[in-house]
């Protein structure tokens, strides 16, 4: 049955339009969010991770601007402030005069025993040492681990067997003993590969920490590549004639960014602790280079008399490692779509 033209128009008006233009109603079109935007929205809701990130940014700024900060503060590391004699240190015991390690308006965290160096100035420059070595060692580990993991997972066969056994060998290696021996050897070498002095010591520590920790991320990357290479879009890229290099760099690597970022935030504090441990044992940075681990080593014999000298670098290390770990946990939850947090 056919409706008259008038009734047909009324029925169409009652049914409403079949398509509604969003721009006509709200003035703005609905736009989708990228994975990065979704992760950022989830990360912003994690107040602990945001607070940890703010502390890390502050620590990086302190390390970068260590020189102007010490100019403003009025003290530098390795500077003897006990002038005239007996002003800061007791001449008979060589211990700081006053409570809390000789803390005052000029020396906020006191001075060191025996030499009278400013503790806060050493902490500021020690932050530069710890972050520089921790970040560069993590960069070395991430580069080597990503290359080895992608190659092993993508090519498989003999390549996978050789690289996997190499990573297993490095994981079972006595890293601490090798590090002590290697650093002790290069401690007596005046120059190597165009480096000498402090840069040479830094390069050796970065190499040791980065080279012997890359198998951890290498095994993580290899496991993910073994899963990704079986996906449909990888087969589609092969059918379109994409080379292995293009598939690895354009199809596989972008899907590994989240895991690499999370691992990096968790590896940096481990490398910072590694540098502090080597410096504590006396085989890390040179004696005149400020380092939190070296401060702990020097304060070890005075902790019963001057505990602040020990607590200052210890608390700095604790807060730094805690901030990186908390930020890494928050970043992992933000990048994990299955997380309910």
N, C-alpha and C positions, 0 to 999 in steps of 0.2 A: 504494500500500500504506500502511496506517495503522499507526503504531507504538503499542504498548500505552502506557498512561498512565505507568508507571514508567520505561520506556526513554525516553519523550518528555521527562520531567523531567531524566534524566541527560544527554541531548543538549543541553538548554538550559543546564544548569550548565557543561558543557564549553565551549560556545560563548562563554560570558561575557555580560555585559550589553551590549546594543546601545548604551546611552548611559551615560557616566560623568559623574557630577556632580563638578566640580572642587573644589567647596567641601567635599565629603566626604573627598577624598584629601589635599589640601594645606592645607585650611583657608582658602585665599584664592583668589579668582577671578582669572583672567588679565584684565588691563585693557590696552586699547590705549593707545598713546602719541600725543599730538598732534604736529603738525609742529614746534611750538615746543619741546617736550620732546626730540624727536629732534635738532633743531638745537643745543640746549644740550648734549646728550650728545656730539655731534661737536665742539663748540667746546671743551668741557672737556678733550678729548684733545689739543688743540693748545696745548702749553705756551708756545710763543712768543706766541700771541695772548692767552693768559691773563696772561702777564707784561707784555705791552704794555697790556692793560686795567688792570692794577694800577698801572702807572706813570701812566696817564691819570687814574685816580681820585685818585692822590696829588697830581698836578698841579692837579686841580680843587680839592681840599681846600686846597692851598697858596694858590690864587687866592682862594677864598672867605674863608679865615681869615688873609689877609695882614696885617690890622691887629693882631690879637692875637699873631701870630707875630713881627712886628717889635717889639711891646712886650716880648715875652719875650727877643728877641735883643738889644734895646737900641739899635737904630739904625733910622732911617727914611730914605727917599730924599729928595734935595734938601736934606739937612741938612749944613751945613758942620761937619766934625769937626776941622778943623785949629786947635785951641785948646789950649794957647797956640801962637803961630806957631813953626813948625819942629818941632812934635811929630809930625805925620804926613807933611808935605810938606817937601821941601828948599826953603828960601826962595830960593835962587839959580835953581833949575831948575823949581820947582813940580811936581816929580815925587815919587811916594811914597817915603818913607824905608824902606829895608829890601828884602829879596828878595820875589819874587812879589807885586809891587804893594803892598807894605806889609801883607801878611797877618799877622795876629796873633790872639791869643785874643779880642780885642774886635772885630776885623774879619776874619772868616774868609777872605774872598776879596779882601782888600785894600780900598783906597780909590781913587777916581778922581783922575787928575791935575788940577791947577789948583784944584779946589774941595774935594777930600777927601771926596766923598760915598761912602757905603758901597756897595760893588758888590753884595753879597748882598741888601741891602734893595731896591736897584733891580731885581734879578732877581726877587725875590718879587712886587713890585708890577707888574713888567713881565709876569709870567705872567697876572695878572688882566687887563691890557690886551689881551694877545694872545688869550687864550681868549674874552674877552667879544666882541671884534670878530669872531673866527673863527667862534664859534658863532652869533651873530646874523646875520652875513652868509650863513652856510650855511642858516639857517632861512629867510631871505628868498628865497634861490635855490631852495630846495626847494619852498616854497609857490608861487612864481610858475611854476617849471618843471612842477610837478605839475598845476596848473590849466591851463596852456597845453598840456601834452602830452595830458592826458585829453580836453580839448575838441577838439583837433585830430584825435586818433585816433578819437574816438567819433563826432563829427558828420561828419567828412570834408568833401568838396566845397569850397565857397568858404572855410569856416572853416579847414579844414586848409591850404589854399593861403595864406591871409593870415597865419596864425600861423607856418607853416613858413618863409615868406619873411622874416617879422620876425625869427625866430630866426637864420636865415642871415645877415641883415644885422648883427645884434648880434655874431655870431661873427667877422665880417670887420672889425669896428670896431677902430680903434687904441685899445684900452682904456687903456694906460699913459699915452699922451699926453692923452687926455680926462680921466683921473683927475688928472693933474698940473694941468691947466688948471682943472678944476672946483674942486679943493681950494685952488688958489692964489686963485681968485676969492672963495670963501667964507672964506678966511683973513682977508680985510679986511672981511667983513660982520659987524657986531656981533651981529645976531640974525636968525633966519629961522624962520618957522612956530612961534614960541614957544620956540625953542631958542637958546642962546647959549653962548659959551665952549667948554669941553671937550665937553659933550653934543652941541653942534652939529658939532664936528669928528668925533666918533664916528659921528654919524648919517650924515654925508656919506660917510665911509669905508665904513660898512656898506652904504649904498645903492649905492655904486659897485661894491664887490666882489660884492654879491648880485645886482644887476640885470644885470651883464654876464656873470655865470656861470650864470644860470638856463637859457639855451638848451641847455647840455650835458645837464642832467637832463631838460629838456623833450623833447629828441629821443629819449632813452632811453625815457621814459614813452610817448611817441607810438608808437614801434615796438612796444612790448608791448601797448598798447591795441588797435592794429590787429589783433594776433593774438587777443587775448582776446575781442574783440567778436564773433568768428565762432564761438565755442564754443557747445556745445549748451545749457549752462545759461543763457546769455544769451538764446537763442531761447525757452527755457522761461519765463524771467522775462517776456519780452515777451508771450508767449501768455497768461500769467496776468494781464496788464493792468498790469504794473509801469511806472511812469513812467521817463523818461530819467534824472532825478535819482536815483531809487532804484537804478536799474541801475548808475549810475556810482559811487555811494557805498557800496552794499551788495554789489555783485557784482564790480566792477572794482577799486576802490581796495584792498580787502584782498589782492588778488593782486599788488599793486605794492609792498607794504610791504617785502619783502625787498630789492628793487632799490633802493628809496629809502634804506633803512638803510645798505646797502653804499656807495652813492654819498655819503651824508652823511659817513661816516667817512673817505672819501678826499678830500672837498671841504674839510673843516675845516683840514687842514694847508696846503692851497693858499691858503686865505684868510688863515691866519696868516702865511704867507710873503708874501702880497700886502701885508698891513699893515706887515710888517717892511720890505719894499722901499720902500713909500711913505714911511715914517718915515726910512729910511736916506737917501732923496733930499731930505728936509727938508720934505715937503708932507703928512706924515701927522699924527700926534697933536701937540698943542701942545708947546712946548719944555719946560715944567715937568712934563709927564706921563711917568712911567716907561714905557719901551718897549724891547723887545729890539732892534728895528731902530734906534731912536735911539741906544742904547748902542753898537751897531756903528758907526754914523756918527761918534759922538764919539771912539771908540777908534781910528778909522782913521788919525789923525795921530800916534798914540802906539804903534802896534803893534810898532815896532822896539825901543822902549825898555821898554814895559810890555805884553808880549804877553798876560798874564793878563786884562787889561781887555778885550781883543778875544776871547779864547777863551771866557770865561765866558758871554756871551750867545750866541756862536756855537754852543757845545756844547748850551746849553739849547734853541736852535731845532732843532738837528740831532736831539736825542733826542726832542723833542716830535713833530716831523714823522715820524720813523722809527716811533715808537710808534703813531701814528694809522694810518700806512700798513700796518704789520704786523697791527694789529688789524682793519683793513678787509679785508685778504687772508684772515685767518682766519675772519672773519664771512661772507665770500663763499663760502668753501669749506664752511662749516657749513650755510649756507642752500641750497646747490646740491645737490639729490639725486643728480646725475650725477657729483659729485666723488668720486674714489677715495682722496682724501687722508685 
